[in-house]
Amino acid sequence: MKLIQVYKADLLNGEGLRDVYFFSGCNHQCQGCFNKETWDYDMPNAKEWTDDDFEKMIESASKPYISGITLTGGDPLFWKNQSDILKLCKEFKERLPEKTIWLYTGYTFESIMFSSDLKPLILRYVDVLCDGPFIESLKSPNKPWVGSSNQRVIDVKNSKIGDIKLLYTDYEDTTHIQKTCSCCQDS
């Protein structure tokens, strides 16, 4: 798997202060994606993930103010990433079981659970899954942690097929509210 970049102590990609890891490769290719450059697994800025990268991840995530890690991209569940993501998640939870793993993917929870590859095994170690493809026509800037209203923030540990536990279901959708008062609108 290939690492593109890391955001340290980030507030935008999950709950709490998190270290965010961007991996290359994505086959969803969602129209309107804000990370199009990450679709190409062999993109120029990506470098092979190493054991040293993992040790740096553990060192950084061990800090008491870091809530955990977020895996994104691209798509961490892209087929070329799966075996390394599984190893990363398993070893991370063995070393830092009190820290959380958030994972962003274009796959849905249901498709992951019925998949015959490594995706269901990866979910055993994931605490929160932000699932589903980004759909530009459903763009929802007011829904926490995801970009379109079809996407979900799922409490993986307490979910199963047919009984998905969503986090942040009480967000206020303000897209219908007029942005300016009538006296301030352009004529």
Contact map, one row per residue, 1 for C-alpha under 8 A:
1110000000000000000000110000000000000000000000011000000000000000000000000000000110011000000000000000000000000000000000000000000000000000000000000000000000000000000000000000000000000000000
1111000000000000000000110000000000000000110001111000000000000000000000000000000010000000000000000000000000000000000000000000000000000000000000000000000000000000000000000000000000000000000
1111100000000000000011110000000000000000000001111000000000000000000000000000000000000000000000000000000000000000000000000000000000000000000000000000000000000000000000000000000000000000000
0111110000000000000011110000000000000100000011100000000000000000000000001000000000000000000000000000000000000000000000000000000000000000000000000000000000000000000000000000000000000000000
0011111000000000000011100000000000000000000001000000000000000000000000000000000000000000000000000000000000000000000000000000000000000000000000000000000000000000000000000000000000000000000
0001111100000000001111000000000000000000000000000000000000000000000000000000000000000000000000000000000000000000000000000000000000000000000000000000000000000000000000000000000000000000000
0000111111000000001110000000000000000000000000000000000000000000000000000000000000000000000000000000000000000000000000000000000000000000000000000000000000000000000000000000000000000000000
0000011111000000011100000000000000000000000000000000000000000000000000000000000000000000000000000000000000000000000000000000000000000000000000000000000000000000000000000000000000000000000
0000001111100000111100000000000000000000000000000000000000000000010000000000000000000000000000000000000000000000000000000000000000000000000000000000000000000000000000000000000000000000000
0000001111111000111100000000000000000000000000000000000000000000000000000000000000000000000000000000000000000000000000000000000000000000000000000000000000000000000000000000000000000000000
0000000011111111110000000000000000000000000000000000000000000000000000000000000000000000000000000000000000000000000000000000000000000000000000000000000000000000000000000000000000000000000
0000000001111110000000000000000000000000000000000000000000000000000000000000000000000000000000000000000000000000000000000000000000000000000000001000000000000000000000000000000000000000000
0000000001111110010100000000000000000000000000000000000000000000000001000000000000000000000000000000000000000000000000000000000000000000000000001000000000000000000000000000000000000000000
0000000000111111110000000000000000000000000000000000000000000000000001000000000000000000000000000000010000000000000000000000000000000000000000001000000000000000000000000000000000000000000
0000000000111111110000000000000000000000000000000000000000000000001000000000000000000000000000000000000000000000000000000000000000000000000000000000000000000000000000000000000000000000000
0000000000100111110000000000000000000000000000000000000000000000011000000000000000000000000000000000000000000000000000000000000000000000000000000000000000000000000000000000000000000000000
0000000011100111111000000000000000000000000000000000000000000000111100000000000000000000000000000000000000000000000000000000000000000000000000000000000000000000000000000000000000000000000
0000000111101111111100000000000000000000000000000000000000001000011111000000000000000000000000000000000000000000000000000000000000000000000000000000000000000000000000000000000000000000000
0000011111000000111110000000000000000000000000000000000000011000010111000000000000000000000000000000000000000000000000000000000000000000000000000000000000000000000000000000000000000000000
0000011111001000011111000000000000000000000000000000000000000000000011110000000000000000000000000000000000000000000000000000000000000000000000000000000000000000000000000000000000000000000
0011111000000000001111100000000000000000000000000000000000000000000011111000000000000000000000000000000000000000000000000000000000000000000000000000000000000000000000000000000000000000000
0011110000000000000111110000000000000000000000000000000000000000000000111101000000000000000000000000000000000000000000000000000000000000000000000000000000000000000000000000000000000000000
1111100000000000000011111000000000000100000001000000000000000000000000111111000000000000000000000000000000000000000000000000000000000000000000000000000000000000000000000000000000000000000
1111000000000000000001111100000000000111111001000000000000000000000000001111000000000000000000000000000000000000000000000000000000000000000000000000000000000000000000000000000000000000000
0000000000000000000000111110000000000111110000000000000000000000000000001111010110000000000000000000000000000000000000000000000000000000000000000000000000000000000000000000000000000000000
0000000000000000000000011111100000000111100000000000000000000000000000001110010000000000000000000000000000000000000000000000000000000000000000000000000000000000000000000000000000000000000
0000000000000000000000001111100000000010000000000000000000000000000000000000010000000000000000000000000000000000000000000000000000000000000000000000000000000000000000000000000000000000000
0000000000000000000000000111110000000000000000000000000000000000000000000000000000000000000000000000000001000000000000000000000000001000000000000000000000000000000000000000000000000000000
0000000000000000000000000111111010010010000000000000000000000000000000000000000000000000000000000000000000000000000000000000000000000000000000000000000000000000000000000000000000000000000
0000000000000000000000000001111110000000000000000000000000000000000000000000000000000000000000000000000000000000000000000000000000001110000000000000000000000000000000000000000000000000000
0000000000000000000000000000111110000000000000000000000000000000000000000000000000000000000000000000000000000000000000000000000000000111000000000000000000000000000000000000000000000000000
0000000000000000000000000000011111000000000000000000000000000000000000000000000000000000000000000000000000000000000000000000000000000111000000000000000000000000000000000000000000000000000
0000000000000000000000000000111111110000000000000000000000000000000000000000000000000000000000000000000000000000000000000000000000000100000000000000000000000000000000000000000000000000000
0000000000000000000000000000000111110000000000000000000000000000000000000000000000000000000000000000000000000000000000000000000000000000000000000000000000000000000000000000000000000000000
0000000000000000000000000000000011111110000000000000000000000000000000001100000000000000000000000000000000000000000000000000000000000000000000000000000000000000000000000000000000000000000
0000000000000000000000000000100011111110000000000000000000000000000000000100000000000000000000000000000000000000000000000000000000000000000000000000000000000000000000000000000000000000000
0000000000000000000000000000000000111111001000000000000000000000000000000000000000000000000000000000000000000000000000000000000000000000000000000000000000000000000000000000000000000000000
0001000000000000000000111100000000111111101000000000000000000000000000001100000000000000000000000000000000000000000000000000000000000000000000000000000000000000000000000000000000000000000
0000000000000000000000011110100000111111101000000000000000000000000000001110000000000000000000000000000000000000000000000000000000000000000000000000000000000000000000000000000000000000000
0000000000000000000000011100000000001111111000000000000000000000000000000000000000000000000000000000000000000000000000000000000000000000000000000000000000000000000000000000000000000000000
0100000000000000000000011100000000000111111001000000000000000000000000000000000000000000000000000000000000000000000000000000000000000000000000000000000000000000000000000000000000000000000
0100000000000000000000011000000000000001111101000000000000000000000000000000000000000000000000000000000000000000000000000000000000000000000000000000000000000000000000000000000000000000000
0000000000000000000000010000000000001111111111000000000000000000000000000000000000000000000000000000000000000000000000000000000000000000000000000000000000000000000000000000000000000000000
0000000000000000000000000000000000000000011111000000000000000000000000000000000000000000000000000000000000000000000000000000000000000000000000000000000000000000000000000000000000000000000
0001000000000000000000000000000000000000001111100000000000000000000000000000000000000000000000000000000000000000000000000000000000000000000000000000000000000000000000000000000000000000000
0111100000000000000000110000000000000000111111110000000000000000000000000000000000000000000000000000000000000000000000000000000000000000000000000000000000000000000000000000000000000000000
0111000000000000000000000000000000000000000011111000000000000000000000000000000000000000000000000000000000000000000000000000000000000000000000000000000000000000000000000000000000000000000
1110000000000000000000000000000000000000000001111100000000000000000000000000000000000000000000000000000000000000000000000000000000000000000000000000000000000000000000000000000000000000000
1110000000000000000000000000000000000000000000111110110000000000000000000000000000000000000000000000000000000000000000000000000000000000000000000000000000000000000000000000000000000000000
0000000000000000000000000000000000000000000000011111110000000000000000000000000000000000000000000000000000000000000000000000000000000000000000000000000000000000000000000000000000000000000
0000000000000000000000000000000000000000000000001111111000000000000000000000000000000000000000000000000000000000000000000000000000000000000000000000000000000000000000000000000000000000000
0000000000000000000000000000000000000000000000000111111100000000000000000000000000000000000000000000000000000000000000000000000000000000000000000000000000000000000000000000000000000000000
0000000000000000000000000000000000000000000000001111111110000000000000000000000000000000000000000000000000000000000000000000000000000000000000000000000000000000000000000000000000000000000
0000000000000000000000000000000000000000000000001111111111000000000000000000000000000001000000000000000000000000000000000000000000000000000000000000000000000000000000000000000000000000000
0000000000000000000000000000000000000000000000000011111111100000000000000000000000000000000000000000000000000000000000000000000000000000000000000000000000000000000000000000000000000000000
0000000000000000000000000000000000000000000000000001111111110000000000000000000000000000000000000000000000000000000000000000000000000000000000000000000000000000000000000000000000000000000
0000000000000000000000000000000000000000000000000000111111111000000000000000000000000000000000000000000000000000000000000000000000000000000000000000000000000000000000000000000000000000000
0000000000000000000000000000000000000000000000000000011111111100000000000000000000000000000100110000000000000000000000000000000000000000000000000000000000000000000000000000000000000000000
0000000000000000000000000000000000000000000000000000001111111110000000000000000000000000000000000000000000000000000000000000000000000000000000000000000000000000000000000000000000000000000
0000000000000000001000000000000000000000000000000000000111111110010000000000000000000000000000000000000000000000000000000000000000000000000000000000000000000000000000000000000000000000000
0000000000000000011000000000000000000000000000000000000011111111011110000000000000000000000000000010000000000000000000000000000000000000000000000000000000000000000000000000000000000000000
0000000000000000000000000000000000000000000000000000000001111111010000000000000000000000000000010000000000000000000000000000000000000000000000000000000000000000000000000000000000000000000
0000000000000000000000000000000000000000000000000000000000111111110000000000000000000000000000000000000000000000000000000000000000000000000000000000000000000000000000000000000000000000000
0000000000000000000000000000000000000000000000000000000000001111111000000000000000000000000000000000000000000000000000000000000000000000000000000000000000000000000000000000000000000000000
0000000000000000100000000000000000000000000000000000000000000011111000000000000000000000000000000000000000000000000000000000000000000000000000000000000000000000000000000000000000000000000
0000000010000001111000000000000000000000000000000000000000011111111100000000000000000000000000000000000000000000000000000000000000000000000000000000000000000000000000000000000000000000000
0000000000000011110000000000000000000000000000000000000000001001111110000000000000000000000000000011000000000000000000000000000000000000000000000000000000000000000000000000000000000000000
0000000000000000111000000000000000000000000000000000000000001000011111000000000000000000000000000011110000000000000000000000000000000000000000000000000000000000000000000000000000000000000
0000000000000000011110000000000000000000000000000000000000001000001111100000000000000000000000000011110000000000000000000000000000000000000000000000000000000000000000000000000000000000000
0000000000001100011110000000000000000000000000000000000000000000000111110000000000000000000000000000111100000000000000000000000000000000000000000000000000000000000000000000000000000000000
0000000000000000000111100000000000000000000000000000000000000000000011111001000000000000000000000000111100000000000000000000000000000000000000000000000000000000000000000000000000000000000
0000000000000000000111100000000000000000000000000000000000000000000001111111000000000000000000000000001110000000000000000000000000000000000000000000000000000000000000000000000000000000000
0001000000000000000011111100000000100110000000000000000000000000000000111111000000000000000000000000000100000000000000000000000000000000000000000000000000000000000000000000000000000000000
0000000000000000000001111100000000110110000000000000000000000000000000011111010000000000000000000000000000000000000000000000000000000000000000000000000000000000000000000000000000000000000
0000000000000000000000111100000000000010000000000000000000000000000000011111110000000000000000000000000111000000000000000000000000000000000000000000000000000000000000000000000000000000000
0000000000000000000001111000000000000000000000000000000000000000000000111111110011001000000000000000001110000000000000000000000000000000000000000000000000000000000000000000000000000000000
0000000000000000000000000000000000000000000000000000000000000000000000000011111111001000000000000000000010000000000000100000000000000000000000000000000000000000000000000000000000000000000
0000000000000000000000001110000000000000000000000000000000000000000000000111111111000000000000000000000000000000000000000000000000000000000000000000000000000000000000000000000000000000000
0000000000000000000000000000000000000000000000000000000000000000000000000000111111000000000000000000000000000000000000000000000000000000000000000000000000000000000000000000000000000000000
1000000000000000000000001000000000000000000000000000000000000000000000000000111111100000000000000000000000000000000000000000000000000000000000000000000000000000000000000000000000000000000
1100000000000000000000001000000000000000000000000000000000000000000000000001111111111000000000000000000000000000000000000000000000000000000000000000000000000000000000000000000000000000000
0000000000000000000000000000000000000000000000000000000000000000000000000001111111111100000000000000000000000000000001100100000000000000000000000000000000000000000000000000000000000000000
0000000000000000000000000000000000000000000000000000000000000000000000000000000111111110000000000000000000000000000001000000000000000000000000000000000000000000000000000000000000000000000
1000000000000000000000000000000000000000000000000000000000000000000000000000000011111111000000000000000000000000000000000000000000000000000000000000000000000000000000000000000000000000000
1000000000000000000000000000000000000000000000000000000000000000000000000001100011111111100000000000000000000000000000000100000000000000000000000000000000000000000000000000000000000000000
0000000000000000000000000000000000000000000000000000000000000000000000000000000001111111110000000000000000000000000001001100000000000000000000000000000000000000000000000000000000000000000
0000000000000000000000000000000000000000000000000000000000000000000000000000000000111111111000000000000000000000000000000000000000000000000000000000000000000000000000000000000000000000000
0000000000000000000000000000000000000000000000000000010000000000000000000000000000011111111100000000000000000000000000000000000000000000000000000000000000000000000000000000000000000000000
0000000000000000000000000000000000000000000000000000000000000000000000000000000000001111111110000000100000000000000000000100110000000000000000000000000000000000000000000000000000000000000
0000000000000000000000000000000000000000000000000000000000000000000000000000000000000111111111000000000000000000000000000100100000000000000000000000000000000000000000000000000000000000000
0000000000000000000000000000000000000000000000000000000000000000000000000000000000000011111111100000000000000000000000000000000000000000000000000000000000000000000000000000000000000000000
0000000000000000000000000000000000000000000000000000000001000000000000000000000000000001111111111000000000000000000000000000000000000000000000000000000000000000000000000000000000000000000
0000000000000000000000000000000000000000000000000000000000000000000000000000000000000000111111111110000000000000000000000000100000000000000000000000000000000000000000000000000000000000000
0000000000000000000000000000000000000000000000000000000000000000000000000000000000000000011111111000000000000000000000000000000000000000000000000000000000000000000000000000000000000000000
0000000000000000000000000000000000000000000000000000000001000000000000000000000000000000001111111000000000000000000000000000000000000000000000000000000000000000000000000000000000000000000
0000000000000000000000000000000000000000000000000000000001000100000000000000000000000000000111111110000000000000000000000000000000000000000000000000000000000000000000000000000000000000000
0000000000000000000000000000000000000000000000000000000000000000000000000000000000000000000111111111000000000000000000000000000000000000000000000000000000000000000000000000000000000000000
0000000000000000000000000000000000000000000000000000000000000000000000000000000000000000000010011111000000000000000000000000000000000000000000000000000000000000000000000000000000000000000
0000000000000000000000000000000000000000000000000000000000001000001110000000000000000000000010011111100000000000000000000000000000000000000000000000000000000000000000000000000000000000000
0000000000000000000000000000000000000000000000000000000000000000001110000000000000000000000000001111110000000000000000000000011100000000000000000000000000000000000000000000000000000000000
0000000000000000000000000000000000000000000000000000000000000000000111100000000000000000100000000011111000000000000000000000111100000000000000000000000000000000000000000000000000000000000
0000000000000100000000000000000000000000000000000000000000000000000111100000000000000000000000000001111100000000000000000000011111000000000000000000000000000000000000000000000000000000000
0000000000000000000000000000000000000000000000000000000000000000000001110001000000000000000000000000111110000000000000000000010111000000000000000000000000000000000000000000000000000000000
0000000000000000000000000000000000000000000000000000000000000000000001111011000000000000000000000000011111000000000000000000000011100000000000000000000000000000000000000000000000000000000
0000000000000000000000000000000000000000000000000000000000000000000000010011100000000000000000000000001111110000000000000000000011111000000000000000000000000000000000000000000000000000000
0000000000000000000000000001000000000000000000000000000000000000000000000010000000000000000000000000000111110000000000000000000000111100000000000000000000000000000000000000000000000000000
0000000000000000000000000000000000000000000000000000000000000000000000000000000000000000000000000000000011111011000000000000000000111000000000000000000000000000000000000000000000000000000
0000000000000000000000000000000000000000000000000000000000000000000000000000000000000000000000000000000011111111000000000000000000111000000000000000000000000000000000000000000000000000000
0000000000000000000000000000000000000000000000000000000000000000000000000000000000000000000000000000000000111111100000000000000010110000000000000000000000000000000000000000000000000000000
0000000000000000000000000000000000000000000000000000000000000000000000000000000000000000000000000000000000011111110000000000000000000000000000000000000000000000100000000000000000000000000
0000000000000000000000000000000000000000000000000000000000000000000000000000000000000000000000000000000000111111111000000000000000000000000000000000000000000000000000000000000000000000000
0000000000000000000000000000000000000000000000000000000000000000000000000000000000000000000000000000000000111111111000110000000000000000000000000000000000000000000000000000000000000000000
0000000000000000000000000000000000000000000000000000000000000000000000000000000000000000000000000000000000001111111000110000000000000000000000000000000000000000100000000000000000000000000
0000000000000000000000000000000000000000000000000000000000000000000000000000000000000000000000000000000000000111111100010000000000000000000000000000000000000000000000000000000000000000000
0000000000000000000000000000000000000000000000000000000000000000000000000000000000000000000000000000000000000011111111110000000000000000000000000000000000000000000000000000000000000000000
0000000000000000000000000000000000000000000000000000000000000000000000000000000000000000000000000000000000000000011111110000000000000000000000000000000000000000000000000000000000000000000
0000000000000000000000000000000000000000000000000000000000000000000000000000000000000000000000000000000000000000001111110000000000000000000000000000000000000000000000000000000000000000000
0000000000000000000000000000000000000000000000000000000000000000000000000000000001100100000000000000000000000000001111111100000000000000000000000000000000000000000000000000000000000000000
0000000000000000000000000000000000000000000000000000000000000000000000000000100001000000000000000000000000000001101111111110000000000000000000000000000000000000000000000000000000000000000
0000000000000000000000000000000000000000000000000000000000000000000000000000000000000000000000000000000000000001111111111111000000000000000000000000000000000000000000000000000000000000000
0000000000000000000000000000000000000000000000000000000000000000000000000000000000000100000000000000000000000000000001111111100000000000000000000000000000000000000000000000000000000000000
0000000000000000000000000000000000000000000000000000000000000000000000000000000001001100110000000000000000000000000001111111110000000000000000000000000000000000000000000000000000000000000
0000000000000000000000000000000000000000000000000000000000000000000000000000000000000000000000000000000000000000000000111111111000000000000000000000000000010000000000000000000000000000000
0000000000000000000000000000000000000000000000000000000000000000000000000000000000000000000000000000000000000000000000011111110000000000000000000000000000001000000000000000000000000000000
0000000000000000000000000000000000000000000000000000000000000000000000000000000000000000110010000000100000000000000000001111111000000000000000000000000000000000000000000000000000000000000
0000000000000000000000000000000000000000000000000000000000000000000000000000000000000000100000000001111000000000000000000111111110000000000000000000000000011000000000000000000000000000000
0000000000000000000000000000000000000000000000000000000000000000000000000000000000000000000000000001110000000000000000000010111110000000000000000000000000111000000000000000000000000000000
0000000000000000000000000000000000000000000000000000000000000000000000000000000000000000000000000001111000000000000000000000011111000000000000000000000011111000000000000000000000000000000
0000000000000000000000000000000000000000000000000000000000000000000000000000000000000000000000000000011110001000000000000000011111100000000000000000000111110000000000000000000000000000000
0000000000000000000000000000000000000000000000000000000000000000000000000000000000000000000000000000011110000000000000000000000111110000000000001100001111000000000000000000000000000000000
0000000000000000000000000000000000000000000000000000000000000000000000000000000000000000000000000000000111111000000000000000000011111000000000000000001111000000000000000000000000000000000
0000000000000000000000000000000000000000000000000000000000000000000000000000000000000000000000000000000011111000000000000000000001111100000000000000011100000000000000000000000000000000000
0000000000000000000000000001010000000000000000000000000000000000000000000000000000000000000000000000000011110000000000000000000000111110000000000000011000000000000000000000000000000000000
0000000000000000000000000000011110000000000000000000000000000000000000000000000000000000000000000000000001000000000000000000000000011111001000000011011000000000000000000000000000000000000
0000000000000000000000000000011100000000000000000000000000000000000000000000000000000000000000000000000000000000000000000000000000001111111000000001010000000000000000000000000000000000000
0000000000000000000000000000001100000000000000000000000000000000000000000000000000000000000000000000000000000000000000000000000000000111111000000001000000000000000000000000000000000000000
0000000000000000000000000000000000000000000000000000000000000000000000000000000000000000000000000000000000000000000000000000000000000011111000000000000000000000000000000000000000000000000
0000000000000000000000000000000000000000000000000000000000000000000000000000000000000000000000000000000000000000000000000000000000000011111100000001110000000000000000000000000000000000000
0000000000000000000000000000000000000000000000000000000000000000000000000000000000000000000000000000000000000000000000000000000000000111111110000011100000000000000000000000000000000000000
0000000000000000000000000000000000000000000000000000000000000000000000000000000000000000000000000000000000000000000000000000000000000000011111100111100000000000000000000000101000000000000
0000000000000000000000000000000000000000000000000000000000000000000000000000000000000000000000000000000000000000000000000000000000000000001111110011000000000000000000000000000000000000000
0000000000000000000000000000000000000000000000000000000000000000000000000000000000000000000000000000000000000000000000000000000000000000000111110000000000000000000000000011111000000000000
0000000000000000000000000000000000000000000000000000000000000000000000000000000000000000000000000000000000000000000000000000000000000000000111111111100000000000000000000011100000000000000
0000000000000000000000000000000000000000000000000000000000000000000000000000000000000000000000000000000000000000000000000000000000000000000011111100000000000000000000010010000000000000000
0000000000011100000000000000000000000000000000000000000000000000000000000000000000000000000000000000000000000000000000000000000001000000000000111110000010000000000000000000000000000000000
0000000000000000000000000000000000000000000000000000000000000000000000000000000000000000000000000000000000000000000000000000000001000000000100111111101110000000000000000000000000000000000
0000000000000000000000000000000000000000000000000000000000000000000000000000000000000000000000000000000000000000000000000000000000000100001110101111101000000000000000000000000000000000000
0000000000000000000000000000000000000000000000000000000000000000000000000000000000000000000000000000000000000000000000000000000000000111011110100111111000000000000000000000000000000000000
0000000000000000000000000000000000000000000000000000000000000000000000000000000000000000000000000000000000000000000000000000000000000000011100100111111100000000000000000000000000000000000
0000000000000000000000000000000000000000000000000000000000000000000000000000000000000000000000000000000000000000000000000000000000011110010000000001111100000000000000000000000000000000000
0000000000000000000000000000000000000000000000000000000000000000000000000000000000000000000000000000000000000000000000000000000001111100000000000111111110000000000000000000000000000000000
0000000000000000000000000000000000000000000000000000000000000000000000000000000000000000000000000000000000000000000000000000000011110000000000000100111111000000000001000000000000000000000
0000000000000000000000000000000000000000000000000000000000000000000000000000000000000000000000000000000000000000000000000000000111100000000000001100001111100000000001110000000000000000000
0000000000000000000000000000000000000000000000000000000000000000000000000000000000000000000000000000000000000000000000000000000111100000000000000000000111110010000111100000000000000000000
0000000000000000000000000000000000000000000000000000000000000000000000000000000000000000000000000000000000000000000000000000001110000000000000000000000011111110000111100000000000000000000
0000000000000000000000000000000000000000000000000000000000000000000000000000000000000000000000000000000000000000000000000010011110000000000000000000000001111111000110000000000000000000000
0000000000000000000000000000000000000000000000000000000000000000000000000000000000000000000000000000000000000000000000000001011100000000000000000000000000111110000000000000000000000000000
0000000000000000000000000000000000000000000000000000000000000000000000000000000000000000000000000000000000000000000000000000000000000000000000000000000000111111000110000000000000000000000
0000000000000000000000000000000000000000000000000000000000000000000000000000000000000000000000000000000000000000000000000000000000000000000000000000000001111111101110000000000000000000000
0000000000000000000000000000000000000000000000000000000000000000000000000000000000000000000000000000000000000000000000000000000000000000000000000000000000010111111100000000000000000000000
0000000000000000000000000000000000000000000000000000000000000000000000000000000000000000000000000000000000000100100000000000000000000000000000000000000000000011111100000000000000000000000
0000000000000000000000000000000000000000000000000000000000000000000000000000000000000000000000000000000000000000000000000000000000000000000000000000000000000001111100000000000000000000000
0000000000000000000000000000000000000000000000000000000000000000000000000000000000000000000000000000000000000000000000000000000000000000000000000000000000000011111110000000000000000000000
0000000000000000000000000000000000000000000000000000000000000000000000000000000000000000000000000000000000000000000000000000000000000000000000000000000001110111111111000000000000000000000
0000000000000000000000000000000000000000000000000000000000000000000000000000000000000000000000000000000000000000000000000000000000000000000000000000000001110110001111100000000000000000000
0000000000000000000000000000000000000000000000000000000000000000000000000000000000000000000000000000000000000000000000000000000000000000000000000000000111100000000111111000000000000000000
0000000000000000000000000000000000000000000000000000000000000000000000000000000000000000000000000000000000000000000000000000000000000000000000000000000011100000000011111000000000000000000
0000000000000000000000000000000000000000000000000000000000000000000000000000000000000000000000000000000000000000000000000000000000000000000000010000000010000000000001111110000000000000000
0000000000000000000000000000000000000000000000000000000000000000000000000000000000000000000000000000000000000000000000000000000000000000000000000000000000000000000001111110000000000000000
0000000000000000000000000000000000000000000000000000000000000000000000000000000000000000000000000000000000000000000000000000000000000000000000000000000000000000000000011111000000000000000
0000000000000000000000000000000000000000000000000000000000000000000000000000000000000000000000000000000000000000000000000000000000000000000001110000000000000000000000011111100000000000000
0000000000000000000000000000000000000000000000000000000000000000000000000000000000000000000000000000000000000000000000000000000000000000000001100000000000000000000000000111110000000000000
0000000000000000000000000000000000000000000000000000000000000000000000000000000000000000000000000000000000000000000000000000000000000000000101100000000000000000000000000011111100000000000
0000000000000000000000000000000000000000000000000000000000000000000000000000000000000000000000000000000000000000000000000000000000000000000001000000000000000000000000000001111110000000000
0000000000000000000000000000000000000000000000000000000000000000000000000000000000000000000000000000000000000000000000000000000000000000000101000000000000000000000000000000111110000000000
0000000000000000000000000000000000000000000000000000000000000000000000000000000000000000000000000000000000000000000000000000000000000000000000000000000000000000000000000000111111000000000
0000000000000000000000000000000000000000000000000000000000000000000000000000000000000000000000000000000000000000000000000000000000000000000000000000000000000000000000000000011111100000000
0000000000000000000000000000000000000000000000000000000000000000000000000000000000000000000000000000000000000000000000000000000000000000000000000000000000000000000000000000000111111000000
0000000000000000000000000000000000000000000000000000000000000000000000000000000000000000000000000000000000000000000000000000000000000000000000000000000000000000000000000000000011111000000
0000000000000000000000000000000000000000000000000000000000000000000000000000000000000000000000000000000000000000000000000000000000000000000000000000000000000000000000000000000001111101100
0000000000000000000000000000000000000000000000000000000000000000000000000000000000000000000000000000000000000000000000000000000000000000000000000000000000000000000000000000000001111111100
0000000000000000000000000000000000000000000000000000000000000000000000000000000000000000000000000000000000000000000000000000000000000000000000000000000000000000000000000000000000011111100
0000000000000000000000000000000000000000000000000000000000000000000000000000000000000000000000000000000000000000000000000000000000000000000000000000000000000000000000000000000000001111100
0000000000000000000000000000000000000000000000000000000000000000000000000000000000000000000000000000000000000000000000000000000000000000000000000000000000000000000000000000000000011111110
0000000000000000000000000000000000000000000000000000000000000000000000000000000000000000000000000000000000000000000000000000000000000000000000000000000000000000000000000000000000011111111
0000000000000000000000000000000000000000000000000000000000000000000000000000000000000000000000000000000000000000000000000000000000000000000000000000000000000000000000000000000000000001111
0000000000000000000000000000000000000000000000000000000000000000000000000000000000000000000000000000000000000000000000000000000000000000000000000000000000000000000000000000000000000000111
